[in-house]
Amino acid sequence: MNVDLLEAAASGMDAQRAALDVAARNVAAAEAAGPNGAYARMVPIFQIDASEAEEPRVDFAGTRMERGTNVDILTEMIAVMNASRAYESDASIFDVGKRLAERTIELERL
């Protein structure tokens, strides 16, 4: 069970890291385009990988272009904050799983 917790947290961290990369790219595009420039916004795509052998996990499946909109730096900064907080949450869950594994090992030694 503990391995499932660590894997779930790690897959969430990977997905949020990818979302941060996309948002950082969009922020750079907004800065490069300037206030009157036009640049298509990239949107991260996530999918749930639910194979029969494993617990479901979230995977980053790439990006898609959001046509008809320009990159808005405020929107992208909010996306960065959201992805960063989600990453921190997954990291906290991973830390709990790690501590749980350490305690289990300690109890087995006794």
Secondary structure, DSSP 8 states (H G I E B T S, - for coil): -HHHHHHHHHHHHHHHHHHHHHHHHHHHHHHHH-TT---EEEEEEEEEE--TTS--EEEEEEEEEEEEEE--HHHHHHHHHHHHHHHHHHHHHHHHHHHHHHHHHHHHH-
